[in-house]
Amino acid sequence: MNERSQESFEERSRALFHDSVDGLDMRLRSRLTQARHAAIDAAAAGRRPWVARLRAWTPAAGVAAAAMLATALWFGSSAGLHPLTAGDGQSNFEDLELVASADGSSDDAMDMLQDDIEFYDWADRGTNSEPAA
Protein backbone atom coordinates (compact mmCIF):
# COMPACT_ATOMS: atom_id res chain seq x y z
CA MET A 1 0.00 0.00 0.00
CA ASN A 2 2.88 2.34 0.79
CA GLU A 3 4.39 1.70 -2.62
CA ARG A 4 1.13 2.54 -4.37
CA SER A 5 0.80 5.83 -2.49
CA GLN A 6 4.41 6.66 -3.42
CA GLU A 7 3.66 6.08 -7.10
CA SER A 8 0.50 8.18 -6.97
CA PHE A 9 2.41 10.99 -5.24
CA GLU A 10 5.06 10.92 -7.98
CA GLU A 11 2.43 10.96 -10.72
CA ARG A 12 0.60 13.93 -9.14
CA SER A 13 3.89 15.81 -8.66
CA ARG A 14 4.92 15.19 -12.27
CA ALA A 15 1.55 16.34 -13.55
CA LEU A 16 1.65 19.52 -11.45
CA PHE A 17 5.17 20.29 -12.64
CA HIS A 18 4.24 19.86 -16.32
CA ASP A 19 1.14 22.02 -15.84
CA SER A 20 3.24 24.78 -14.26
CA VAL A 21 5.79 24.65 -17.07
CA ASP A 22 3.09 24.65 -19.75
CA GLY A 23 1.47 27.67 -18.09
CA LEU A 24 4.58 29.87 -18.53
CA ASP A 25 4.67 32.29 -21.44
CA MET A 26 7.43 32.01 -24.04
CA ARG A 27 9.29 35.14 -22.92
CA LEU A 28 9.70 33.83 -19.37
CA ARG A 29 10.79 30.39 -20.65
CA SER A 30 13.39 32.05 -22.86
CA ARG A 31 14.79 34.09 -19.95
CA LEU A 32 14.95 30.99 -17.72
CA THR A 33 16.76 29.04 -20.44
CA GLN A 34 19.25 31.88 -20.96
CA ALA A 35 19.86 32.13 -17.22
CA ARG A 36 20.44 28.37 -17.00
CA HIS A 37 22.96 28.44 -19.87
CA ALA A 38 24.74 31.47 -18.36
CA ALA A 39 25.06 29.64 -15.02
CA ILE A 40 26.43 26.53 -16.70
CA ASP A 41 28.96 28.58 -18.70
CA ALA A 42 30.07 30.48 -15.58
CA ALA A 43 30.57 27.25 -13.66
CA ALA A 44 32.53 25.70 -16.53
CA ALA A 45 34.65 28.84 -16.99
CA GLY A 46 35.60 28.81 -13.32
CA ARG A 47 37.03 25.30 -13.64
CA ARG A 48 38.87 25.69 -16.93
CA PRO A 49 41.99 27.57 -15.73
CA TRP A 50 42.66 24.99 -13.04
CA VAL A 51 42.27 22.12 -15.48
CA ALA A 52 44.39 23.90 -18.09
CA ARG A 53 47.19 24.47 -15.56
CA LEU A 54 47.01 20.83 -14.51
CA ARG A 55 47.28 19.67 -18.10
CA ALA A 56 50.27 21.94 -18.65
CA TRP A 57 52.20 20.41 -15.74
CA THR A 58 51.36 16.76 -16.45
CA PRO A 59 54.23 16.13 -18.94
CA ALA A 60 56.73 17.83 -16.64
CA ALA A 61 55.58 15.70 -13.71
CA GLY A 62 55.96 12.56 -15.84
CA VAL A 63 59.50 13.49 -16.84
CA ALA A 64 60.43 14.25 -13.23
CA ALA A 65 59.01 10.92 -12.03
CA ALA A 66 60.90 9.02 -14.73
CA ALA A 67 64.13 10.81 -13.81
CA MET A 68 63.68 9.99 -10.14
CA LEU A 69 63.01 6.34 -10.94
CA ALA A 70 66.07 6.13 -13.18
CA THR A 71 68.24 7.75 -10.50
CA ALA A 72 66.95 5.37 -7.83
CA LEU A 73 67.60 2.37 -10.04
CA TRP A 74 71.07 3.62 -11.02
CA PHE A 75 72.32 4.35 -7.51
CA GLY A 76 70.34 1.61 -5.81
CA SER A 77 71.84 -1.12 -7.93
CA SER A 78 75.42 0.03 -7.39
CA ALA A 79 75.07 0.72 -3.65
CA GLY A 80 74.58 -2.67 -2.09
CA LEU A 81 73.71 -5.19 -4.74
CA HIS A 82 76.73 -6.50 -6.57
CA PRO A 83 76.98 -9.60 -8.74
CA LEU A 84 78.66 -12.70 -7.40
CA THR A 85 82.31 -13.02 -8.22
CA ALA A 86 84.31 -16.20 -8.54
CA GLY A 87 85.74 -15.69 -5.05
CA ASP A 88 82.28 -15.40 -3.51
CA GLY A 89 81.10 -18.57 -5.18
CA GLN A 90 84.26 -20.41 -4.14
CA SER A 91 83.83 -19.58 -0.45
CA ASN A 92 80.26 -20.85 -0.61
CA PHE A 93 81.46 -24.14 -2.04
CA GLU A 94 84.14 -24.40 0.64
CA ASP A 95 81.49 -23.96 3.33
CA LEU A 96 79.36 -26.62 1.69
CA GLU A 97 82.34 -28.94 1.55
CA LEU A 98 83.01 -28.43 5.27
CA VAL A 99 79.45 -29.34 6.15
CA ALA A 100 79.39 -32.31 3.80
CA SER A 101 82.70 -33.67 5.08
CA ALA A 102 81.30 -34.23 8.57
CA ASP A 103 80.23 -37.84 8.88
CA GLY A 104 77.27 -36.96 11.08
CA SER A 105 78.55 -38.14 14.41
CA SER A 106 77.94 -35.79 17.33
CA ASP A 107 81.59 -36.04 18.42
CA ASP A 108 82.84 -34.25 15.31
CA ALA A 109 80.34 -31.42 15.71
CA MET A 110 81.19 -30.96 19.38
CA ASP A 111 84.92 -30.98 18.62
CA MET A 112 84.42 -28.25 16.05
CA LEU A 113 82.40 -26.17 18.55
CA GLN A 114 84.99 -26.62 21.31
CA ASP A 115 87.85 -25.53 19.03
CA ASP A 116 86.30 -22.12 18.40
CA ILE A 117 84.40 -21.47 21.63
CA GLU A 118 86.05 -18.07 22.10
CA PHE A 119 84.99 -17.02 18.62
CA TYR A 120 81.38 -18.03 19.22
CA ASP A 121 81.39 -16.16 22.53
CA TRP A 122 82.78 -13.05 20.83
CA ALA A 123 80.19 -13.29 18.02
CA ASP A 124 77.38 -13.68 20.53
CA ARG A 125 78.53 -10.59 22.44
CA GLY A 126 78.72 -8.64 19.17
CA THR A 127 75.15 -9.43 18.20
CA ASN A 128 73.75 -8.67 21.64
CA SER A 129 74.22 -4.95 21.97
CA GLU A 130 72.77 -4.87 25.48
CA PRO A 131 75.22 -3.59 28.12
CA ALA A 132 76.65 -6.23 30.39
CA ALA A 133 75.38 -6.26 33.99
TORVEX-754658 format. One record per residue (C-alpha): x, y, z negated; residue in three letters. Coordinates in Angstrom, 2 decimals. Last residue first. Example, Ala and Ser with C-alpha at 12.3 -4.5 7.8 and 13.67 -1.06 7.14 Angstrom:
BEGIN
<voro px="13.67" py="-1.06" pz="-7.14" rest="ser"/>
<voro px="12.30" py="-4.50" pz="-7.80" rest="ala"/>
END
This chain:
BEGIN
<voro px="75.38" py="-6.26" pz="-33.99" rest="ala"/>
<voro px="76.65" py="-6.23" pz="-30.39" rest="ala"/>
<voro px="75.22" py="-3.59" pz="-28.12" rest="pro"/>
<voro px="72.77" py="-4.87" pz="-25.48" rest="glu"/>
<voro px="74.22" py="-4.95" pz="-21.97" rest="ser"/>
<voro px="73.75" py="-8.67" pz="-21.64" rest="asn"/>
<voro px="75.15" py="-9.43" pz="-18.20" rest="thr"/>
<voro px="78.72" py="-8.64" pz="-19.17" rest="gly"/>
<voro px="78.53" py="-10.59" pz="-22.44" rest="arg"/>
<voro px="77.38" py="-13.68" pz="-20.53" rest="asp"/>
<voro px="80.19" py="-13.29" pz="-18.02" rest="ala"/>
<voro px="82.78" py="-13.05" pz="-20.83" rest="trp"/>
<voro px="81.39" py="-16.16" pz="-22.53" rest="asp"/>
<voro px="81.38" py="-18.03" pz="-19.22" rest="tyr"/>
<voro px="84.99" py="-17.02" pz="-18.62" rest="phe"/>
<voro px="86.05" py="-18.07" pz="-22.10" rest="glu"/>
<voro px="84.40" py="-21.47" pz="-21.63" rest="ile"/>
<voro px="86.30" py="-22.12" pz="-18.40" rest="asp"/>
<voro px="87.85" py="-25.53" pz="-19.03" rest="asp"/>
<voro px="84.99" py="-26.62" pz="-21.31" rest="gln"/>
<voro px="82.40" py="-26.17" pz="-18.55" rest="leu"/>
<voro px="84.42" py="-28.25" pz="-16.05" rest="met"/>
<voro px="84.92" py="-30.98" pz="-18.62" rest="asp"/>
<voro px="81.19" py="-30.96" pz="-19.38" rest="met"/>
<voro px="80.34" py="-31.42" pz="-15.71" rest="ala"/>
<voro px="82.84" py="-34.25" pz="-15.31" rest="asp"/>
<voro px="81.59" py="-36.04" pz="-18.42" rest="asp"/>
<voro px="77.94" py="-35.79" pz="-17.33" rest="ser"/>
<voro px="78.55" py="-38.14" pz="-14.41" rest="ser"/>
<voro px="77.27" py="-36.96" pz="-11.08" rest="gly"/>
<voro px="80.23" py="-37.84" pz="-8.88" rest="asp"/>
<voro px="81.30" py="-34.23" pz="-8.57" rest="ala"/>
<voro px="82.70" py="-33.67" pz="-5.08" rest="ser"/>
<voro px="79.39" py="-32.31" pz="-3.80" rest="ala"/>
<voro px="79.45" py="-29.34" pz="-6.15" rest="val"/>
<voro px="83.01" py="-28.43" pz="-5.27" rest="leu"/>
<voro px="82.34" py="-28.94" pz="-1.55" rest="glu"/>
<voro px="79.36" py="-26.62" pz="-1.69" rest="leu"/>
<voro px="81.49" py="-23.96" pz="-3.33" rest="asp"/>
<voro px="84.14" py="-24.40" pz="-0.64" rest="glu"/>
<voro px="81.46" py="-24.14" pz="2.04" rest="phe"/>
<voro px="80.26" py="-20.85" pz="0.61" rest="asn"/>
<voro px="83.83" py="-19.58" pz="0.45" rest="ser"/>
<voro px="84.26" py="-20.41" pz="4.14" rest="gln"/>
<voro px="81.10" py="-18.57" pz="5.18" rest="gly"/>
<voro px="82.28" py="-15.40" pz="3.51" rest="asp"/>
<voro px="85.74" py="-15.69" pz="5.05" rest="gly"/>
<voro px="84.31" py="-16.20" pz="8.54" rest="ala"/>
<voro px="82.31" py="-13.02" pz="8.22" rest="thr"/>
<voro px="78.66" py="-12.70" pz="7.40" rest="leu"/>
<voro px="76.98" py="-9.60" pz="8.74" rest="pro"/>
<voro px="76.73" py="-6.50" pz="6.57" rest="his"/>
<voro px="73.71" py="-5.19" pz="4.74" rest="leu"/>
<voro px="74.58" py="-2.67" pz="2.09" rest="gly"/>
<voro px="75.07" py="0.72" pz="3.65" rest="ala"/>
<voro px="75.42" py="0.03" pz="7.39" rest="ser"/>
<voro px="71.84" py="-1.12" pz="7.93" rest="ser"/>
<voro px="70.34" py="1.61" pz="5.81" rest="gly"/>
<voro px="72.32" py="4.35" pz="7.51" rest="phe"/>
<voro px="71.07" py="3.62" pz="11.02" rest="trp"/>
<voro px="67.60" py="2.37" pz="10.04" rest="leu"/>
<voro px="66.95" py="5.37" pz="7.83" rest="ala"/>
<voro px="68.24" py="7.75" pz="10.50" rest="thr"/>
<voro px="66.07" py="6.13" pz="13.18" rest="ala"/>
<voro px="63.01" py="6.34" pz="10.94" rest="leu"/>
<voro px="63.68" py="9.99" pz="10.14" rest="met"/>
<voro px="64.13" py="10.81" pz="13.81" rest="ala"/>
<voro px="60.90" py="9.02" pz="14.73" rest="ala"/>
<voro px="59.01" py="10.92" pz="12.03" rest="ala"/>
<voro px="60.43" py="14.25" pz="13.23" rest="ala"/>
<voro px="59.50" py="13.49" pz="16.84" rest="val"/>
<voro px="55.96" py="12.56" pz="15.84" rest="gly"/>
<voro px="55.58" py="15.70" pz="13.71" rest="ala"/>
<voro px="56.73" py="17.83" pz="16.64" rest="ala"/>
<voro px="54.23" py="16.13" pz="18.94" rest="pro"/>
<voro px="51.36" py="16.76" pz="16.45" rest="thr"/>
<voro px="52.20" py="20.41" pz="15.74" rest="trp"/>
<voro px="50.27" py="21.94" pz="18.65" rest="ala"/>
<voro px="47.28" py="19.67" pz="18.10" rest="arg"/>
<voro px="47.01" py="20.83" pz="14.51" rest="leu"/>
<voro px="47.19" py="24.47" pz="15.56" rest="arg"/>
<voro px="44.39" py="23.90" pz="18.09" rest="ala"/>
<voro px="42.27" py="22.12" pz="15.48" rest="val"/>
<voro px="42.66" py="24.99" pz="13.04" rest="trp"/>
<voro px="41.99" py="27.57" pz="15.73" rest="pro"/>
<voro px="38.87" py="25.69" pz="16.93" rest="arg"/>
<voro px="37.03" py="25.30" pz="13.64" rest="arg"/>
<voro px="35.60" py="28.81" pz="13.32" rest="gly"/>
<voro px="34.65" py="28.84" pz="16.99" rest="ala"/>
<voro px="32.53" py="25.70" pz="16.53" rest="ala"/>
<voro px="30.57" py="27.25" pz="13.66" rest="ala"/>
<voro px="30.07" py="30.48" pz="15.58" rest="ala"/>
<voro px="28.96" py="28.58" pz="18.70" rest="asp"/>
<voro px="26.43" py="26.53" pz="16.70" rest="ile"/>
<voro px="25.06" py="29.64" pz="15.02" rest="ala"/>
<voro px="24.74" py="31.47" pz="18.36" rest="ala"/>
<voro px="22.96" py="28.44" pz="19.87" rest="his"/>
<voro px="20.44" py="28.37" pz="17.00" rest="arg"/>
<voro px="19.86" py="32.13" pz="17.22" rest="ala"/>
<voro px="19.25" py="31.88" pz="20.96" rest="gln"/>
<voro px="16.76" py="29.04" pz="20.44" rest="thr"/>
<voro px="14.95" py="30.99" pz="17.72" rest="leu"/>
<voro px="14.79" py="34.09" pz="19.95" rest="arg"/>
<voro px="13.39" py="32.05" pz="22.86" rest="ser"/>
<voro px="10.79" py="30.39" pz="20.65" rest="arg"/>
<voro px="9.70" py="33.83" pz="19.37" rest="leu"/>
<voro px="9.29" py="35.14" pz="22.92" rest="arg"/>
<voro px="7.43" py="32.01" pz="24.04" rest="met"/>
<voro px="4.67" py="32.29" pz="21.44" rest="asp"/>
<voro px="4.58" py="29.87" pz="18.53" rest="leu"/>
<voro px="1.47" py="27.67" pz="18.09" rest="gly"/>
<voro px="3.09" py="24.65" pz="19.75" rest="asp"/>
<voro px="5.79" py="24.65" pz="17.07" rest="val"/>
<voro px="3.24" py="24.78" pz="14.26" rest="ser"/>
<voro px="1.14" py="22.02" pz="15.84" rest="asp"/>
<voro px="4.24" py="19.86" pz="16.32" rest="his"/>
<voro px="5.17" py="20.29" pz="12.64" rest="phe"/>
<voro px="1.65" py="19.52" pz="11.45" rest="leu"/>
<voro px="1.55" py="16.34" pz="13.55" rest="ala"/>
<voro px="4.92" py="15.19" pz="12.27" rest="arg"/>
<voro px="3.89" py="15.81" pz="8.66" rest="ser"/>
<voro px="0.60" py="13.93" pz="9.14" rest="arg"/>
<voro px="2.43" py="10.96" pz="10.72" rest="glu"/>
<voro px="5.06" py="10.92" pz="7.98" rest="glu"/>
<voro px="2.41" py="10.99" pz="5.24" rest="phe"/>
<voro px="0.50" py="8.18" pz="6.97" rest="ser"/>
<voro px="3.66" py="6.08" pz="7.10" rest="glu"/>
<voro px="4.41" py="6.66" pz="3.42" rest="gln"/>
<voro px="0.80" py="5.83" pz="2.49" rest="ser"/>
<voro px="1.13" py="2.54" pz="4.37" rest="arg"/>
<voro px="4.39" py="1.70" pz="2.62" rest="glu"/>
<voro px="2.88" py="2.34" pz="-0.79" rest="asn"/>
<voro px="0.00" py="0.00" pz="0.00" rest="met"/>
END
